[in-house]
Amino acid sequence: MENRRRPGRGEPPPPPPSPLPSPSLLRDVSNFKTPRPQAPPLRNPPSPCPLFFTASKKTPSSARPSPAASAFRRRSSLAPPSHSKAARRLRALELEQSRSARRAHVRREKALRSFSRSLSAWLNFLFRDPGSCGCNVDAPLWNRAAGGGSGCGKRSSLEGGGNLGVEGAWRWPKRQRGGSCQNAEAMVAPSTSTSSFSSLQVSLKDICSIEDLKERMSAHLSERSCQEVLSIMSQVTKNIDAGRLKMKSHCPLVTDVGLREKATKVLMCYNPTWLRIGLHIIFGGDLLLQSEEGTSASEDQFAKMVIERQFFSHAGLAKSYAYNKLVEGVYKPGYFEALGSIILKRFILLVLLLDKAKGESTLPVKYGIDGVDGGSPLLFGLQSHIKSSQQVIHGKNSSYITVGPRLYLAPMSHPFYVKGRFQISFNQLIFLTVEFLSEVMHGEGDLLAHLVILGCKVSHQQLPLAEYNFYVTNLFEDLQDGVLLCRTIQLLKSDASVLSKLMIPSNTQKKNIQNCNVALQYLKLAGVPLSDEDGVLVVAEDVASGDRELILSLLWNIFVHLQALHGLEIGDC
């Protein structure tokens, strides 16, 4: 009863029971009241200051310096006034020296930029007008009679400024020396091929008159080349008329607008100057040889309109096959087959004419750069994805090459230079000629091989060196491939053999070094020192890596030992 007695008012209440731990499924509650054993003390207690960095704003008490250490630090910082004054002067001296070094560095960089601009201006003037720099710009003996090329280091106009008649500046030299065909009667076919030419005249009656064709060809081709073209076309037209070489029966170039646009783009890959010459030979009309004053875009538009309205159509054929002359687009059976044969003849004749004409006026690389040092304008445009006559017909051996931020299309059969000097840029991979031929021809796996069997061989291939942009924008970057150095040596030494030793495309560091080695070897033979004023030897790796001081020293040595001599010779004259 006493145990159940309530506590009185004066007695304190009993303490509340301790809170029990949260129940757990894996806890043994049989010895719940058994006290837990205490863990043994650690031998190395953890330091109150953690070894790792913490973002705590409070500094641990053990890390705070003691008052004695602070007093010792204050006593040690007290130094004589002379020592503190010397330290300040030392700091001022170091600051002045750093400023002086910075000013010297700025002056040096400014001098390097000024000197590089001067050398860039000299190189651009040399490339643009080598004759004014004392270089021998006379064309080779075989090309001199034709007045081939400008001879002033400037690429022949791609827009074809002026008239492109018989008196063109880049005509074939043999015809100007008296071997030209003055009229149609001067070109007489061999007696053994009289029947072939008579059949050719019948086959080409829907395209042009054979007499007019001979006369217009004689203005741009030699007599021998004219006879070769007519002989080849006689074989080609014979196979076309026999049906062994033909387009599809529905003539997709007329019925399919997309294919017609692709074929037009293929023909527009030609240089507008050459394209107008080819169209003039086939269709006639002196207006095609005259370029009005204006932009090149207007000339391209004019040539494109001629192709669309005359090259892919025939007014006389449409009139003869029409059901009703008042209704257009409705023709009798056989119209598209006949129109396809005419378009195919025109296409092959145009490619063959331009290939022969350009082949006769091309400047070989052993004499210089075609279109720059002589020869004639480039056959294909700079922004064209077609670079050879075989690609126009076949169009399969092509591939894109990427170097840096630019994309270039090059035939795989020849080295195409892609070191960022062509000003060409494409965004898509389009093979126009492959799609055009595969969808137009009937039963032809390889049109080029078929034409070779018939004797129709086209061989012109536009060299990548002819498309190189000989202009210095960034001196130290543009000289890394070695092409501009070799061009400088070629102009100052009048030795074009250095161009044939270039490794093109120069899209790797090894090729750049090889080209620079070629240039340095020629400079060594010319007596140009290959070391700077401190005696440091300039090697190919220095030029290929863009070492500024060594490149400037090398260019200065070239200017003193090669360019200055030309200036003295001019002054003596």
Protein Blocks (a to p, Z undefined) as FASTA:
>chain_A
ZZmpccdfklccdddddddddddfkbcfklmmlccddddddfbdcdfbdfbdcfbfbdcf
klpccfklmmmmmmmmpccfklmmmmmmmmmmmmmmmmmmmmmmmmmmmmmmmmmmmmmm
mmmmmmmmmmlnopafbdcfklmmnopajknopacdfklgajddfklckbcfklmnopac
fbfklpccdfklmmmmmmmmmmmmmmmcfklmmmmmmmmpcfklmmmmmmmmmmmmmmmm
nopaccdfklmmlmpmklmmmmmmmmmmpcfklmmmmmmmmngpjklmpcceddfklmmm
mmmmmmmmmmmgcfklmmmmpfblkbghiacehklmmmmmmmmmmmmmmmmmmmmmmmmm
pccfklocehklgcjddfbdfkbcbfbfklmmnomagcdddehjbdcdddfkbccdfehp
nopacfbdcdfklmmmmmmpghiablmlmmmmnopacfbdcdfklmpccddfblmlmmmn
ommmmmmmmmmnopaklmmmpccddfbfklmmmmmmmmmmmmmmnopacbdfkopacdfk
lmmnopaklmmmmmmmmmmmmmmmmmmmmmmZZ
